[in-house]
Amino acid sequence: MVLQEIDSSVTNGCARVSLYSYIKIIDFKADEFIREHLTGYTETLVPDTFAYKVKLHDIEIQDCRLFVAKSISKLFPDAIYAEFAIEYVATSFPGEIVKRISKDYQQTLGLIGLKINNLF
């Protein structure tokens, strides 16, 4: 409601969101998980990232991408780095989009066999 008081056409815009997480996979090493989604592994060329354009079949989503790599952070040495980028047409109120982000992120990670127990 506050945003509508500032600009009555607030629902005519779009929301671009990018978030990332470090995910510790219990059943696999990070390298093994990455290799499952890639081909072309050789002794000199070691793929360590992949990306997908995700189609969630929702008319409010203009674009959605998922980037996954092996973490290079010393804090998360054998984890997966996942970055989620999504763009919504702003047909909902901004507060509702926060709930959607969580749902859409969980759904997207599920497509590659990952699950985060607590988000937000």
C-alpha positions in Angstrom: 0.0 0.0 0.0 2.8 2.4 0.8 4.3 2.0 -2.7 0.9 2.7 -4.3 0.7 5.9 -2.3 4.0 6.9 -3.8 3.2 5.8 -7.3 -0.3 4.6 -8.3 1.1 2.6 -11.3 3.5 0.5 -9.1 2.0 -2.7 -10.5 3.0 -1.7 -14.0 6.7 -2.3 -13.4 8.8 -5.4 -12.8 10.8 -6.9 -10.0 14.3 -8.2 -10.6 15.7 -10.4 -7.9 19.1 -12.2 -7.6 20.0 -14.2 -4.6 22.7 -16.8 -3.8 23.4 -19.5 -1.3 26.1 -22.0 -0.4 24.6 -25.5 -0.2 26.3 -28.3 1.5 25.3 -31.6 -0.1 25.4 -34.5 2.3 25.1 -37.4 -0.3 27.7 -36.1 -2.8 30.9 -34.1 -3.1 30.4 -30.8 -4.8 32.6 -31.9 -7.8 30.5 -35.1 -8.3 27.3 -33.1 -8.3 28.7 -30.6 -10.9 29.9 -33.4 -13.1 26.4 -35.0 -13.2 25.1 -31.9 -15.0 28.0 -31.4 -17.4 29.8 -33.3 -20.1 33.3 -32.8 -21.6 35.4 -33.5 -18.5 39.0 -34.1 -19.4 42.3 -34.1 -17.4 43.0 -30.5 -18.6 39.5 -29.1 -18.8 37.5 -29.5 -15.6 34.0 -28.0 -15.8 33.0 -26.5 -12.5 29.9 -24.5 -13.3 26.7 -24.8 -15.2 23.6 -22.6 -15.8 20.1 -23.2 -16.8 17.4 -20.9 -18.2 14.4 -22.1 -16.2 10.8 -22.1 -17.5 8.4 -22.1 -14.6 5.4 -21.6 -16.8 4.1 -18.6 -14.9 2.8 -15.5 -16.8 4.2 -13.2 -14.1 7.8 -14.5 -14.7 9.7 -12.8 -17.5 13.0 -14.5 -17.1 14.5 -17.0 -14.7 18.1 -18.4 -14.5 20.0 -20.7 -12.2 23.8 -20.7 -12.0 25.6 -23.5 -10.1 29.3 -23.8 -9.3 31.6 -25.4 -6.8 32.2 -23.0 -4.0 35.6 -21.3 -3.9 34.9 -19.8 -0.5 37.2 -20.9 2.3 34.2 -20.8 4.6 32.3 -23.3 2.5 35.0 -25.5 1.0 33.0 -28.5 -0.3 29.7 -26.7 -1.0 27.7 -25.8 -4.1 27.4 -22.1 -4.9 23.9 -21.5 -6.4 22.8 -18.1 -7.8 19.1 -17.6 -8.7 18.1 -14.7 -10.9 14.4 -14.0 -11.7 12.4 -11.2 -13.1 8.7 -10.8 -12.4 6.1 -8.6 -14.1 4.8 -6.6 -11.1 1.1 -7.7 -11.2 1.2 -8.6 -7.5 1.8 -6.4 -4.5 5.5 -6.2 -3.5 4.9 -8.1 -0.2 3.5 -11.1 -2.1 6.6 -11.2 -4.4 8.8 -12.1 -1.4 6.7 -15.2 -0.8 6.9 -16.1 -4.5 10.7 -15.7 -4.6 11.1 -18.3 -1.8 8.6 -20.7 -3.5 10.2 -20.3 -7.0 13.7 -20.7 -5.7 12.8 -23.9 -3.9 11.0 -25.2 -7.0 14.0 -24.3 -9.2 16.5 -26.0 -6.9 14.2 -29.0 -6.8 14.6 -29.4 -10.6 18.3 -30.2 -10.1 17.7 -32.4 -7.0 18.6 -29.8 -4.4 16.5 -28.7 -1.4 17.1 -25.9 1.2 15.4 -26.5 4.5 15.3 -22.9 5.7 15.0 -19.9 3.4 14.0 -16.5 4.8 
